Amino acid sequence: MKEFTIGKNDAGQRLDRWLAKTLPLLPAPLAQKYIRLKRVKVNGKGSKRDVRLAVGDVLQLYINDEFFEKPTPENAFLSLYQPKLNILYEDEHILLVDKRPGMVVHPDESERVNTLLTHIQAYLYQKKEWSPYWENSFAPALCNRIDRNTGGIVIAAKTAEGLRIMNQKIKDRELEKYYLCVVHGTMSPREGKLESFLLKDEGKKQVSVHKKPVPGGKTAVTLYKTLAVGKGLSLVECELITGRTHQIRAQFAAAGHPLLGDGKYGRQQQDKPYGRHGQALYSYKLAFRFTTDAGPLNGLNGRTWQVDTVDFVTEYFPEFSQAAGTRKT
């Protein structure tokens, strides 16, 4: 329990607004709940959320200590009262989550609270499966990344052992990652391989594509297959052999077939007739193909997970969506 005495600078405020200012990590719905449960007392008694505080009022807060901390990227999860996750699979060590486009995976300078990792931390914290306040606590971590405006399957580790094994499996390329994308025009040939060298420009946060090796460049290999064609667009499935930054987006643009809606590598004039904002790219399928022992993760071996729906497939290729048996939203 912590006790506060109201001074002249705080007098006149509503109780719930004072609480929000004093405890910014405490989610508003949870604050309202604590007031109803009389875990917030004014002068020793329960009170209503809209009561006006007066100089000399003594507030007693029966609230967990962690909510009194200052907001940081590490504890932002506390402010999420209802984490929103589309969980495809969960076990003791691993989570597979379908990330929606528009959400960043890690806290950064643009967003600290509404990130995939923060939602995962809040989810596990509320399930009492993880807490940063436990001794030698492991922090949940992501095993792969997806760009903000790309949706799809992200692997999260709930344990240090799960993280170590999964990272090694990814490094050894014992996972198969499949993306769906919509590109302008028709690929020729309709099925094949894109192989090049990508050079990253950290300042521009962009990569350039080169046919021959360049200093600092990394090999990038993508297998592709055209699934459907119509209205000047093609629906393409890609399998990542390597996993470089912006690999699919940059390689298809360099091949003369930029992704629909790609503001960085695409062509705005081409996109305009379709009204698409954000690249039409989705990490829609993940297969585990372990060739060596995976310890507690062996149960994943040989299994495949696929998302139910992809918005741009339904919008631009509805016939394919039905034929593939995906559900419409």
N, C-alpha and C positions, 0 to 999 in steps of 0.2 A: 504494500500500500504506500502511495506517495501523497503528500499533503501540500496544497498550495493556498496562499492567502491572496485574495484579489486586491490589487492596488488601484490607484486612480486611473492609470493608463488602460486597464482592462475593464474598468467599471462601465456598465451600460451594455456590454455585449451579451448576446444570447449564449446560453450554456453550450449548445452544440457547436456554435461558431468558435467559441473560446477553445473548446476541446480540439477542433480541427486545426487551429493555429498552434496549439501547444504540443499536440501529438500528430504531426503530419504523416507519420507512418501508419496511423490507425485508420483503416478504411471507414468511410462515412457510414455504411450500413452496420458495421460492427460497433461503431460509436453509439449509434441510435439504440442498438440492442443492449449495450452495457448501461445506457441511461434507463431503459425500460426495466432492466433487471436490478436496478439500484446499486450497480457497481460504481456509479458516480454519485457521490453524496454532496449535498450543499448544506453546510452547517449541521452535519450529522444525520441528515434525512435525505431520502430519495427526492428527485425533483423532475420536472418536465424539461424537455429539450429547449423550449422557447422561453424559459425563465430568464429575466434580465439580472445579471450579476451586479452586486453592489460592493463598494469599498469595504473591506474587512470580512467579506464572506470567506469561509474556509471550505475548500473543496478537498474531498478525500477520494482518490482514484484507486480502485481495486482492479488494476489492469496489469497485464504481464510486462515485465521490465523491458523487453525488447522494443516495445512500442514507444518507449521514451528516448530511444536513440535518435541521432541525427540522420536524415536520409543520405544514403550513399548508394553507388551502383551495386554494392554487395548485399544490401538489405532492402532493396527496392521491392522485393517480392512480398514484404509484409503489407504493403499498401493494396495488394490485390485480394479483395474479399471473395471474389468468385473467378478463379482462374478458368480460362476458356481454352480447351485443348480438344482436338479431334484425335483421340488415341486409337491407333490401329492394332497395337499389341503392347502388352506389358508383362514382365516377369520380375523376378527379384533383382535382376541386374540391368535390364534394358527396357527402354521405352521407344516405340516407333510412333511418331507424331506426324500428322498431315498438316503442314504449315500453310496458312492461307497467304496469298499474295498481299503485299503491303506491309507485312510484319517483319521487322528486323529480327535476326536470330540472337544477337548479343547486344547488351547495352552499349551505346556509343554516344558521341557528342550530340546526336540528334534525338535520341530516345533512351531513357533509362528504365522506365517502368513497363511500358507495353511491349515487351520483347518475348520471344519464344522461351528463352532460358528463364526469364523471370516468372512466366506463367508455370513452367515446369517446377521451379523451386517452390512456388506458392502451393502448387498441387501436392507435392511430396511433403511439404511442411504441414499442411492441413491434414494429411493422412497420417501424420506422426511417423513417417518413414525417414525423415531427414530434418535436421536442425543444425544451423551453424553454431549453436550454443552448446552442442554436445562436445565432450572432450575428443580431440583428434578427429573432428568431423570432416568427412569428405564432401566436397561441394559437387552437386550434379553438374555434368559437363556434356557438351554436344560433341559427337564424333564426326559430324560432317556439317558443312554450311550450305545454305542456299541464299541467293541474292534476295534483297528486300522484295522486289516485284516479281519474283519467281515463287511459285507454290510447289509443295511436294513433300516427300517423305524425309524426315530428319531423324537420325538415330541419337538418342540421349542415353548416357550412362548413369545409372543410379548408384553404382558402387565403383570403387577404385579398381577392383579386379575386372569388372565389366568394361571399364574404359580402357584398361591396358590391353585386354584381349581384342576388343573390337578395333582399336586403333591399329593393332598389328595386322589384323585381317584386312583392313582397308589398305594398309601399306603394301601387303602382299597380294593385293588385287583378288581376294577371295570372295568379293561381292560383285554382283552385276547390277549396274544402275541404268535404268531406262527413263528417258525423257520423251514427252510429246511436245511438239512445237508446230506452229503454223508459219510457213515462209511464203514470201512473194514468189510467184512464178512456179515453174516445175523443174525439179532437179534432173540433170542429165549426167550420168545415168540415174534412173529412179531409185536405185539401190547401190550403195558403194561405201567408200571410206574417205574421210577427210583427214589429211595428215599434213601438219605444218609445225612451225615453231612460233611460240607466242612470247612476245617481249612486253613486260609490264611497265607501265609508266605510273609510278606511285603518286606523282603530283596530280595527274589527270584522272587517276583511278580508272584506267583504260588499258587495253592491250592492243598491240599491233601484230599482224599476221605476216609471217615470212616463209617463203618456200624453202629457203636454205638456212642452215644454222647461223645464228647471230650471237655475239657475246651477250650473255645473260638470258638468252632465249631458252625456253623449255619446250620439249617435244609435246605435241598435242595430237591425239588420235581419237576420232569419233567415227563409229559405224552408223550408217543411216539407212532407213528404208521408207519409201513413200507409201503411205497407207491410203490416201484419197486425194483427189484433185478436183477443184471447182471454183468458179468465180475469181480466177486469177491467183488462187492460193493453193497451197499444198499442205496436207497434214502429214507430218513426218515423225517417225519414231527414231530416236537416237540412243545408242548405247555408248556410254563413256568408257573408253579404254584407259584414258588418263583423266585426271580431274583438275584441270587448270582453271584459273579465274576467267570467267566470261567465255569459256571455251566454245560452247555451242553458238552463242550469239556472234562472236567474232569470226569464227570459221565460216558460218553460213553467209554472213555479210561479205566476207572476202571472196566467197564463191559466186557472188552476184545475186544471192537470194536471202536478203536480210529477214529477220523475224518480224512478223506483224507486231506493231506497237512498240518496237524497240527504239526508245528515244536516244540511245547512245550510239548504237551501231546501225540503226535503220535509217529510213528516208521518210521524213514527215509527209511529204507530198504523196507518196505511195500509200501511207497509212490513212490519210484523211478520208477517203471514201468509205472506209470500214468503221470509223468511229472508235477505234480501239486505243485504250490508254494503258500502257504497261505491256511488257513483252509477253507474247503468247508462248510461254514456256512452262512446263510442269514436270517435276520429277515424280512420275506416276507409278513406277514399279521398281521394286527392290528384291533381289534374289540372293540368298546366301548359299555359296558354293565352296564350303570349307574343304581344303585338301589336307589340312593338318588338324591335330587335336585342338578343340576350342574350350576344353574344360567345362565350366558351368554353362557355356553358351552352345554346347553341342546340339541342344534341342532346336536351335534355329537352322541347322544345316539341312539343305535340300528344300527349304521352304521359301515361298514367294509371297510378298504382300503387294497389293495394288489398290490405288484409291478408287472410290466408287464413281466419282464424276470429275470431269475437268470442264470448266465453264466454256472455254473457247472451242472445245470439241462439240459441245452441245449447240453452241451458237452458230458456228461456221460449217460444221459437218454433222448435222443432226442424224442423217441416215447412217453414218458410220457409228455414231453413238448408240443407236438402236441395235445395229448389227452386232456390236461388240458386247451388248448386254449391260451397258452401264445405265445407271439410274438417272433420270432427268430430275433437275431441281424444280 
